[in-house]
Amino acid sequence: MLLQCLLLAAVAVSHATSTLGDEADVALSYLRKHKAETEKALLEIVAIPSVSALPEHAQDVRRAAEWVRARLAVIGFEDARVLESAAAPAVYAQWLHAPAGAPTLLLYAHADVQPAAPGLPWRRHPFEPWVEVGAIFGRGAQDDKGGLITALAALEACLKGAGRLPVNVKVFVEGEEEIGSPGLADLLRRHSALLAADFVISTDSGQVSEAQGGILLGLRGMAAFEVEARTLAADVHSGLYGGSVANSLHALAEFVAGLHLPNGSVAIPGFYDGVRPITEQDKADIAAFPYNAEDELAQLGATAHTGEEGFNTLERQWLRPTCDVVGMWGGFTEEGIKTIVPAVGRAKFACRLVSDQAPEAVLQAAQRYVEGLRMPGVTLVFQRLSFFAVPYDMPRDTPANKAAAKVLEDVLGTKPLYFRMGGSIPAAAAMREALGIYTTGFGFGLPTDGIHGPNERYLLSQMHMGSRACSNTRLEELPVEVLQQVSEHLPSLQAVKLPVVSRRFKAALTQPFWTTIDSDLMSKLWRGMQPGHNASCGAMSWLRSQGAVIESVDFVGAWRYGVRQASEYGGQTCRASSAWRWSATVMAQHRRSALSVVGNVGGPGQRIWKVFWAALLTMGLTSIDDLNELSSTSDDSGDDEIAG
């Protein structure tokens, strides 16, 4: 959460203003003390069924807005109020007491959610959120109530803990994002002076993985429509009239089947007008992105990737437009059978659009296509739907993007990747149009959180990542004497060689503690990865899938340099330097130790050695004599390589 505060400070630095400095420590302490309250707040707001798509939940959308307004007032923001739009209420609040010359930042989020009917495949009621395996589950737990609460907790820590923010901050939370923000453009125009800012940070975003940060450069736009196929005045008896009159569902199926050509492209003439060609920089960003097609198929329960020929999967997801049927209905769909020829069939379609495509032009092309089709005995009716979003692109070198990249590198230990998403956030382009400013995504959800689907979740480790981030490297929640030993004996620590550690861990396998851990678990740990995963993501994901609660142990960001260098991507082996780190993580969890190493003092080398010390502590090497003895027996041989 403090990541947001650091980002504010980094933006301030870019404008030669003051930063939080030592006050970050106070804010961090506040966050640690109020961790339970933060989790409680997320559970509270997720329990509000603020489904903007369903009229019966209109009052719940308003109730969520009032909840956010009250929370902002309690945090210390001023002028907290509800702004009305044609579609759903939004919330505004401000804190404008930064030093003269400080920039103004607009924080964006949304409090509405997707529909979610209780029952399978939801494990529990989607609006009765629950905590399970280190995560909060429920509709909106991540998208975007989790991002919103993460940001509000950071702002509260800065205001109530440190006493101030480094820049002026305005907060804007809408309630119609999940239906395409139909009233947002008008609201932004009416309140453009109130919402004027230098930068926008959006919580409605995410990271590449737990160990890899990313800067979002683009989102696809969207246009949606419905097609009705009508063949009769009313349903008729299928025995009397079947085979002699047109069937609306047959006609609708024929229309849907003809919407794409054999090469996977959309058949609507003019659909691709204005599509920007894929650039070499786009291809470089895709090549750098840690994408594994087989893993994605397994995650989705799919058997193959399909789509437009001539493009790879990420090109299709990021940079090519699509037209998908998202719902079809008609006739008799209840249990049993009703022998009719259905009179009416309907289908809804969502078009995801890319740079330089105009949603209005796409809708006009689709309408011409539908109304121009001739099907005997069938009348096709075209109807626009309200979800409408302009594609969004931004330069990678904006001041806010630079600040976000710096914070992510400091926290996670590697430079962030630049990527795009196939989804749509209408507010990004709308704010660019109305306010003249770009939006930098700065959320901490993960691709595996299942947003818009059943059992949506938000990992507590991701939510609290910001609370463990500060401008100085630290081993938090360890005894004070341990911190003193780390700082006083770093030279001895640096003399320890990894081969000795790996042998020591091998010897430790014979100790009673290790006999309590399943042999298959140990096998996974020593491999450190599954095919197609790097050591950090693969092992962490597998452990969580087995029920391990790894929440307060944040080795990932601190030593991912070593893990990435030691891992052999896509294989079944990794070096001992990866294996012992994962072993230490599990030992820390089983011994209920809370180990966390974040920040960036002394570079990645020192940071890794400090984590190394924490690992030794979990092995019982708690004295300096033990450490010196281990150092004196080290050698210069390379890491042991451990086969899977």
Stockholm file with secondary structure:
# STOCKHOLM 1.0

chainA/1-644         MLLQCLLLAAVAVSHATSTLGDEADVALSYLRKHKAETEKALLEIVAIPSVSALPEHAQDVRRAAEWVRARLAVIGFEDARVLESAAAPAVYAQWLHAPAGAPTLLLYAHADVQPAAPGLPWRRHPFEPWVEVGAIFGRGAQDDKGGLITALAALEACLKGAGRLPVNVKVFVEGEEEIGSPGLADLLRRHSALLAADFVISTDSGQVSEAQGGILLGLRGMAAFEVEARTLAADVHSGLYGGSVANSLHALAEFVAGLHLPNGSVAIPGFYDGVRPITEQDKADIAAFPYNAEDELAQLGATAHTGEEGFNTLERQWLRPTCDVVGMWGGFTEEGIKTIVPAVGRAKFACRLVSDQAPEAVLQAAQRYVEGLRMPGVTLVFQRLSFFAVPYDMPRDTPANKAAAKVLEDVLGTKPLYFRMGGSIPAAAAMREALGIYTTGFGFGLPTDGIHGPNERYLLSQMHMGSRACSNTRLEELPVEVLQQVSEHLPSLQAVKLPVVSRRFKAALTQPFWTTIDSDLMSKLWRGMQPGHNASCGAMSWLRSQGAVIESVDFVGAWRYGVRQASEYGGQTCRASSAWRWSATVMAQHRRSALSVVGNVGGPGQRIWKVFWAALLTMGLTSIDDLNELSSTSDDSGDDEIAG
#=GR chainA/1-644 SS CHHHHHHHHHHHHHTTCCCCTTHHHHHHHHHHHTHHHHHHHHHHHHTSCCBTTCGGGHHHHHHHHHHHHHHHHHHTCEEEEEECCSSSCEEEEEECCSCTTCCEEEEEEECCBCCCCSSTTCSSCTTSCEEETTEEESTTTTTTHHHHHHHHHHHHIIIIIISSCSSEEEEEEESCGGGTCTTHHHHHHHTTTTTCCSEEEESSCBCSSSSCCEEEEEECEEEEEEEEEECSSSCEEHHHHTTTSCCHHHHHHHHHHTTBCTTSCBCSTTTTTTCCCCCHHHHHHHHHSCCCHHHHHHHHTCSCCCCSTTSCHHHHHHHSCEEEEEEEEESCCSSSCCCEECSEEEEEEEEEECTTCCHHHHHHHHHHHHHHCCCTTCEEEEEEEEEEECCEECCTTCHHHHHHHHHHHHHHSSCCEEEEESSCCHHHHHHHHHHCCCEEECCCBCGGGCTTSTTCEEEHHHHTTGGGCCSSCEETTSCHHHHHHHHHSHHHHHHCCHHHHHHHHHHHTTSGGGGGSCHHHHHHHHHCCCTTSCHHHHHHHHHHHTTCCCCSCBHHHHHHHHHHHHBCTTSSCEEHHHHHHHHHHHHHHHTTCCCBEESCSSHHHHHHHHHHHHHHHHTTCCSHHHHHHHHHTCCCCCCCEECC
#=GC SS_cons         CHHHHHHHHHHHHHTTCCCCTTHHHHHHHHHHHTHHHHHHHHHHHHTSCCBTTCGGGHHHHHHHHHHHHHHHHHHTCEEEEEECCSSSCEEEEEECCSCTTCCEEEEEEECCBCCCCSSTTCSSCTTSCEEETTEEESTTTTTTHHHHHHHHHHHHIIIIIISSCSSEEEEEEESCGGGTCTTHHHHHHHTTTTTCCSEEEESSCBCSSSSCCEEEEEECEEEEEEEEEECSSSCEEHHHHTTTSCCHHHHHHHHHHTTBCTTSCBCSTTTTTTCCCCCHHHHHHHHHSCCCHHHHHHHHTCSCCCCSTTSCHHHHHHHSCEEEEEEEEESCCSSSCCCEECSEEEEEEEEEECTTCCHHHHHHHHHHHHHHCCCTTCEEEEEEEEEEECCEECCTTCHHHHHHHHHHHHHHSSCCEEEEESSCCHHHHHHHHHHCCCEEECCCBCGGGCTTSTTCEEEHHHHTTGGGCCSSCEETTSCHHHHHHHHHSHHHHHHCCHHHHHHHHHHHTTSGGGGGSCHHHHHHHHHCCCTTSCHHHHHHHHHHHTTCCCCSCBHHHHHHHHHHHHBCTTSSCEEHHHHHHHHHHHHHHHTTCCCBEESCSSHHHHHHHHHHHHHHHHTTCCSHHHHHHHHHTCCCCCCCEECC
//
